[in-house]
């Protein structure tokens, strides 16, 4: 009973937040709505007894991905007025991209199937363990591919964004420690009246 | 199982309720006499010089994306650790492979100096 109520609450907030993402004028507000949508989706996962996915959503999506989005929004110096002006010209393209994404979702959902091993054991094995048992045996290949994808992301990010400043003064700890008193300090005997 | 989450639900309701009550109360009870000076952006006492939204340095983005990658790597470790006994030696080897690939990335990032600010 309470679970039903909480489900409808979370579901309603998720839909409202998702609408907020695409309708709010300010991109920062969009990202904040997105974080809210992630959070309520995590709540829905908990209701489905998928605690690991819920934790993942909170840690990875809210903690990392949303922050990344926020950085991108802050970094791009977007002129809101010029953005708003081009809506009519960009509408066909936007609709096209939206239709493609919708078709992809429909395609994935039509082919969805629950693994038998998961289905039969779902009641008595904790879901994190169940994910582990399937992910690292049956889906071993996609899992190892994921590491390569992450590697590509890592290298891509460094290649695209790393700029070394030439003029910045850096510490060079070994040489700083290796300095001796003799090379660092010079004692000078100055005669009275000759100091200037 | 869901009963275990009831305290969290109560906590959530309290937190949201408290925030809403405080906002609403201050909205209803607080005096509001806005004038031009009061509602402009505050910039250390002088009139605002420029827009507040200035673009971030791209280096923040690099730090964030490195964090995301290693965050996901850590996330993959959790189900592996929980199902470790069932997976046996094969599971151990494949996780080592997974970590090795990312170790290459880590070495690259370190060598490139992307972990340092300047």
Interface residues (C-beta under 8 A of the other chain):
Chain A: X2 X3 X6 X46 X47 X49 X52 X56 X59 X60 X63 X64 X65 X67 X68 X71 X72 X74 X75 X76 X77 X126 X128 X129 X130 X131 X132 X133 X135 X136 X137 X140 X143 X144 X146 X147 X148 X150 X151 X153 X154 X155 X157 X158 X161 X162 X163 X164 X165 X168 X170
Chain B: X1 X2 X5 X6 X9 X53 X55 X56 X58 X59 X60 X61 X62 X64 X65 X66 X67 X68 X69 X71 X72 X73 X75 X76 X78 X79 X80 X81 X82 X83 X84 X86 X87 X90 X91 X94 X95 X97 X98 X101 X102 X104 X105 X106 X108 X109 X112 X113 X114 X118
